[in-house]
Amino acid sequence: MAGEEQESKTKGFRLLGILDVQNTPCARDAILHGAGGSLAAGLLHFLATSRVKRSFDVGFAGFMLTTLGSWFYCRMNNAKLRVQQRMIQDGIKNKDTANPKHWISYSRPPRIWTF
C-alpha cells in the first residue's frame, strides 16, 4: 500500500505517453500558454471569418507556435540562470580573490592624524 503511494508520487503526468509534464522544466507553462494561444487565435479567426475548419487549423497552428515559443523562451531563461548561478558559486569558492579587503596591503598601520 505504501509502495503504491510512493510510486504514484514519483510518477509524473505523461502527455500522450511521451512528455512527462510534472518533471520536465517549462513543460507545464508552455502547454498552458499554448492552450491560451490556441483559444485566442482560433476564436479571433472564427469571429473574423466564420469558417470553422480554417479556424480550427489556425487554432492548432497557434497552439504549436505559442507552445514552442514559450518552451524555448523558458529554456533559454533557465540556461541563463544556471550560468549566473555557476558564476556566483565559482565566485564564492574563490572568495579570496573576490574579496576587496584582500587587495589592500596592510604593511604599515594606518596613520593617526594629530594636530
N, C-alpha and C positions, 0 to 999 in steps of 0.2 A: 504494500500500500504506500509506504513512504518512498519507495524507489520510483513508483509511477509519478508521484507528485514532483519529485526532483527531476525526473526525465522530462516532464512537461514544461518545467521552468527553463531548462536549458534548451529545449527545442523551440525555435522561433517560428513565427508565422511565415509560411512559404507562399509566394505569389507565383501561380502557375507551376509550382513544383521546382522552380529554378532559383528565384531570388529570395533569400532569407531576409525579410524586411526588418525584423527586430534586431538582427545582429550586424547588418550591413550599414555602415555610416552613410548618412544622407538619403537612404532609400525611401524612408517613410515620408520625409519632407518633399522629396522630388515627386513621389506618386501623388501626394495631396495637392501640390502645386499643379501637376499635370491634369488632375481631375478638374480643378478650378479653371484652368486654361481651356480645357476641352469644353466645359459647360459654357463659358463665356464666348468662345469662338463659334461654336455650333449654334447657340441661341441667337447671337447677333447676326450670323449669316442667315438663319431661318427668318428672323424678323425683317431682314432686308430683302430676301428673295422669295420666301415661302416655298422653297424647294427642299423637300425632306431628305432625299437621298444625298444630295450635294451638301446639305448642312451637316449630315452625319459624317461625310467624308472630311469636311472642314474641321469638325469637332475632333475627329480622330487624329488628323494632322496637328491640330492644336495641342492635343494630349501628348503626342510624340515630341513635338518641338519644345513644349513647356517642360516636360519631364526631363528630357536630355539637357536642356539649358540649365535648369535648376540643379540637376545632378552634377554637371561639370563645374558650375559656379561654386557649389558647396564643396566639392572635392578639391578645387583649387584653393579655396579659403582654408580648408583643413590642412593641406600641404604647406601653405604659407605659415600657418600657426605652428605646425610641427617644426619647421625650420627655425622660427623665432624661439620656440621652447628649447631647441637644441643649442642655439647660440647662448641663451641665458644659462643653461646648465653648464656649458663649457666655460662661461664667464665665472660661474660660481666655483667650478673646480679650480680655475686659475685665478683665484681672487687675490693672490699676492701681486700679480702684475696689473690687476684692475683696480687695486686699492690706491687712491691718490696719496694717502699718508706714506705709503711705501716709497714714493718718488721723492719725498722731501728728505734731505740729508740732515741728520741730527749730529753733525760733527762738533758743533760748539753749542753751548747753552744759549738760549735767547737773551738778548740784551735787555737790561733793565734801565729804563730812562730815568735819570735823576738830574735834577737841576741844581 
